[in-house]
């Protein structure tokens, strides 16, 4: 069962999402919170697999709550938003979010999002990847030092990380490198372990932040 915590200051959102997810045979809604501080406390107590996190909440906003819950054994966090992603996409990903979901997305998208992030994948639409590229393109190259951790990657793992950062799916990476999709998944698992990253979203941020990928 995928355990889910819903954090949103609107009761109707919490109740609506909760009822939808609770109806799924592989999901269990373990709690809900009306502010970021409560979300952090409940997540540490209930240990959900996935937290659906609103950004604008009282007491503590969703970005700070995400930051406090971001750890190797912490929950995967999907940012819920009704706002344009450009305002905080980088901050949310840097804080440890695994992706984004619009509150008015179809029910099937919500259900799929929970399953995707619970499986260790990331919800990074092309628009999000483009926003990251724009963010880092504006920074001086000298501000992006390459950490020694990159030396632990094999040449093929480095190739896979580069393609992840450019927004390629596992299938697209497999086709480009002429390998099986399962092989790509294996490479990604090793990359995350070697770089001490939680998921694909953090891998994308890492690749741009360290200068492995330099936006043109």
SULVENLIN-V904505 format. One line per field, one symbol per residue. phi: phi as a letter, one per 20 degrees, with the letter a starting at -180 (. if undefined). Layout:
# SULVENLIN-V904505
phi = ???
This chain:
# SULVENLIN-V904505
phi = .eecdddaedfffgfffffffffefdcceerbcebfffffffffeelfecdedfeecfmbffffffgfefbgdeffcdfebddffgfbgfgffffpfercbffefggfffffffffffenececfgffffffgffefeefgfecfeffgfffefgfffgffffgfenffgffffffelcfffffffffgfffffeldebfffffggfffenfddge
